[in-house]
Structure formats: C-alpha cells, structure tokens
C-alpha cells in the first residue's frame, strides 16, 4: 500500500470513529448568548436600606433550589397572598378631613392619650385628654389614616419582594395599584406632609412626633419602589417619575418644616428614626452627600448621648414598654447603619467616648432575646422575638456574640424572613 493510500485509509478510519463518537456522546451545549446570560443574572435593585446585591444573590440561590430560602419564600408569599384581596387604600376615605379641611392631608391620633370626661353632645371627644404611656387608645384605629397607611407600607413591601423572588406579575401589579392610589392619582393621593400626625383632640391639630408614623416604615416603601424599578410589570416610567417627585417633596417638607426640625432635635428614638428616614430619602433622591453626612452625624449626635457605656438606652428604659422601645430604637440604628454601608460609612465600627456602640446596645439585649434571663425593666407585653432582626443585623455586621445567639432566637410570627429581606423591622409593632 502506497503512503498516500495508507494516509487515505487512516483518514477514512478517523472520520468513521469521529462519526461514531458524535452519535454516542451528546454534543456540548453552545455557550449562552450574551443576552441570555444577562437575563439569567438577577437585576440588582438600588435600594436604600436593603442590600440589593444580597437580594440578587438570594434570588440566584432560590433558582438553584436553596432549601432554607425556599422555606422563607413560602412564608413571604403567604403574606403577599394575604394582601392580594385587600386595598387599595386612600387618604381621602376617612370620615372627616384633617383640621386643615383638605381630605388629601394625612391625619392620625396620638395613641397614648385618652379622654377624661364622658362624651356628650357638648363635649363629643370627652376632653380634656390625658397621657397614659404605653396604653393604646382604640380610637386611634378609627376615623384617621393611621391603620390604612400601615397597610400601604406593609403590603407594598411584601408584595414587591414576593414579585422580585417569584417573578409572578400579580404581586407587582397589586403593589403598583396600591402605591398609585395612595401617592399618585390626583383624586386619591396624599399631600406630601405630616402636618396633622398624632393630633390630640381639643389640644393639638398635629404634632412633630407624628412624623414617626412615616419614619418607622416609609423607608420600606422607598426600597419597594427601587425593586419595582428593576422592571416590574404594572409599574411604568410615569409612575417612577411621579413617585420620585412625591418623595422629593416629602423630603423637602421634612427638612424645612417646623415639625421636621423639631423631630430632628428629638433626643430619643424619634430623633434616630428621623435621621434614618432622612438618610434613606436623600439616598433615593440622589443626594448621597446628605445621606452620608446624616449617618456620620449620628455618631456624636445620637449614639453618644442615647447609648450608655453598658449598652443600655436610658431614655427608652424609662418607658412602660422598655423592651419594645429599646428594640424599636435599634431598628432605626441598624437600618441607618445599612444606609451607611451604601455611602461608605461603617456605623457599626463606631465607639463613643465611653465605649458606646451599636454592638454593645445589641449585646445588652441578648440575655433576654435568647431566653437566658428575664428582661429587668418595665414592659407591659414582653415579646422575645422583637429583638430577632436586630440580632441578625449585628451578626451580619461581625458580632460573634450575636452570631452565637441567632440559633437561640424566638421565631417571629409568620416565620423568620431575614434571609430574604435583611433589614430590621419592628416585629412586635404596637403602632405607637
């Protein structure tokens, strides 16, 4: 056989083997096209409090079947499903408008103030009112906007998160409808002020501390808007523009109004929540300089005077619900610290002149939070789970004691959702 013949035979045999291998072994899949690869990566929302990268990572892990996250997702979607048949709510639905006469102005009643006289035609409110700290007057849940706005805050947050993780458009569309009704539609929208928050009958038409009605939860709406902005069905470019305008107007009122300035000067949890809300609004509205300054200022302005060397919060301990308010203040601090992470400030690392720090404040709660000891201060209704999110936040920030405490925490009603929305909430909210 000639050399050419041998080479030809070899090539023929090689081709036959190659054909056989191609038949026996499935071909490797072609590399994904750039567009398909991008679609497979979850979008990272530019959230103010939540860490958008953590949300995107959780969504990716859910897609891979992470069992812990799937369990948490069942709890989240159960909550979201509960909102689907409710709302939307509107500020103009209350029986009587705010003292301004404008039904678009928000109105709420001071929760711990009670009538002292029988209600009569000449004295329909039963005035004068007296304060009973920690005792919630059921009147506050009727005739004002307080309960409805809480529904708006909670529903939009949970519906939006459920959409982000599942992709089910029904959640996004309902969240969008709720937001448009409360904030955007001309016939039903709320004016961007809190001039009549926590009024006291026959005494005040509104008070600065009524700002807490929004500062404790509106930042969740800010994050929901950022998540919807990643491409949620039913939330249009016009909606985004109008909502941005509302938020900027509200921030301006918060900074410029007399009530806003009074709340900024508050020395207890009201001041902490004011700073947290302002920092989140500034971040969402593109003013990262103001957001950063607000977090930086909180070190000497808030932590130094509000947290003692042993980690206790003396002003919150004077309350009849001292556990609730100690955890409540730390909800604001941990959320403020989360905003700080977005603007290059590590609030967790700060130590005051007497050693005050957020880590110490969380450590002070751990014996009661883990059930190792009884809370040694006044508390009308102790709920151990109220500290759960705060301990999670400290653990994530690097606290070894908090990390060790996490397995000993009491699970909040509805399950522990920290893995899907890693930002503290007031889990035992008494709406006051």
Secondary structure by P-SEA (a helix, b strand, c coil): ccaaaaaaaaaaaaaaaaaaaaaacccccccccaaaaaaacccccccccccaaaaaaaaaaaaaccaaaaaaaaaaaaaaaaacccccccccccccccccccccbbbbccccccccccccccccccccccccccccccccccccaaaaaaaaaaaaaaaaaaaaacccaaaaaaaaaaaaaacccccccccccccccccccccccccccccccccccaaaaaaaaaaaacccccccaaaaaaaaaaaaaaaaaaaccaaaaaaaacccaaaaaaaaaaaaaaaaacaaaaaaaaaaacccccccccccccccccccccccaaaaaaaaaaaaaaaaaaaaaaaccccccccccccccaaaaaaaacccccccccccccccccccccaaaaaaaaaaaccaaaaaaccccccccccccccccccccccccccc
